Amino acid sequence: MFRLPLHLATLVLALTVASGSVKLWGQDEGLSSQLIAIHDKWFKAFDNHDSDTMNMIETRNITIVMPNGYIARNFAPRKKTETQFEPDTKRTLSNVTVRQFGDSALLVGIVTTESPKEKSQSAETIAFVKVSGEWKIASAQWTDINKAK
């Protein structure tokens, strides 16, 4: 098996970090704030069933993995519907980590959803890609967090 000498491995790692393609220490707070704002706008549009805003935020071929394992793949803009969700739904994002890889970024965190009928928490991973200079959501996955019994 080929082994890269330690000094060469260190050089490769340093060049990768210097190029900005991988952030190992700390996060870019500006990017984190920007992606969190897009995330919040996306959920607000979802709760208000604002398909126009969701279409602007999502890539055309977004893939969404629901907590039950259902995979939704959209290949066309969302259509308008009259469906409204619980009007007093509040979502908060916590424990957020954002990592950028060139023109891609991952947002990982916990989203807490509270409404008059329920309170739930899900771990989520949102994949962003830069399209024509704008960050778009390309994929999302949620995993319900079960409360200890």
N, C-alpha and C positions, 0 to 999 in steps of 0.2 A: 504494500500500500504506500502511495506517495504521501509524504508529510512535508508541509510547508515550514521552513525554518521560522522560529518565533519572530526574528527581526523582520522577515518578509511579511508575515501575517500581520504584524503591527503596522507596517507601512501600508499594506492594502487597506486595513481598517481605517487608518488615519486619512488616506486619500478618499475613501468612501464617505467618511464623515465630513471632510473638508468640501467635498463636492455638493453637500446638502441633500444627497439622496437618502440618507438615513440619519435620523436624530437619535442619538443614544442617551445623551444626558439632558434632562429637562425637556420642555416642550416649547414650541413657538406659540407664545401666548396670543399673538395676533391671529394666527391661523386657528387656534382653539376657539377664540371668541367668534371668529367668522363662521366656522362650521357649526358651532352651537347655535348661533343666530339662525342659520339656514335650517337646522334641525327643528328649532322651535317654530319657525314659520311653516315648515312642512306639517308638523303636528297640528298647528292651528288650522291650516287649510284642510287637513283630514277631518278634524272635528267639525268644521263648518261645511264640509263636503264641497270645498272650493276647488273643483277639478282644474280650472284654469291656472291657479297658482301652483298646484301640484305638478301640472304638466311643465311649468317653467322650471321647477326645482329638480325634477327627475330626468334621468336619461330616458331616451325612447324605449330602451330594452331593459328597464329595471326588473330586477328579480327580488321578490320578497318571500322570506321564509317565516311562516307564522309559528307560534309556540307549539301548535299541535302537529307540526311537520308539514303542513300544506305549503306547497311551493306555487306562488303566483308569478307568472312571467307576463309582463306587458310588452307588446310590440307596437302598440299604437297609442296615441294620446288617450287619456281617460275621458270618458263621456260624462256629460252632465246628468245628474240625477237629483231627485228632490229629497233624498234621504238626509235626515238630520240626526246627529248623535246627541247624547245627553248634553244639554246646553251648559250645565255648570261643571263640566269636566275640567279638571286642573291637572296638568302634567309637570313634573319637575325632574330635572336631570341631575344626577350626582355621580360621584366617583368617576369622573370623566378622564379618559386618556385619549389624546390625539397623536397619531404617528403619521408622518408624511413620508412617502416614497415617490419622489419625483412629482409626476402629475396625478398621483393617487394619494389618498389619505384614509385612515381608518379612525373612526370615533367609536370608542367602547365605553359603556357606562351603564348606569342603572336608571331606568325611567320608572317613576312612581306615578300611577294614575289614580286620581281620587275623584269620585262623583258621589252624588247623594245615595247611589245604590251600591257602590263598591269601592274598595281600595285594593290595588294590586301593584306588584313590582315585577319588572322584567329586566333581565340583563339583555343588553342590545349591542349589536355591532352594525354600524352604518359605514358602507364603503362609498367614498366620494371619488370622483374623477374630474379633472379639469377639462372642460369642453369649451373651445373658443375663449379661453381666459376666465371662464366662470366655473365655480365648483358646483357639480350636480351630484345628486344621490343616484348611485348605480345599483346598490343592493342594500338590503336591510334584513336583519334576522333578530328575532326575539326569543328568549327562553324564560319561561315563568320561573320566578323564585318562590319555592314552596316554603311556607312558614313552618318552623319546628313544631312538632306535635307534643 
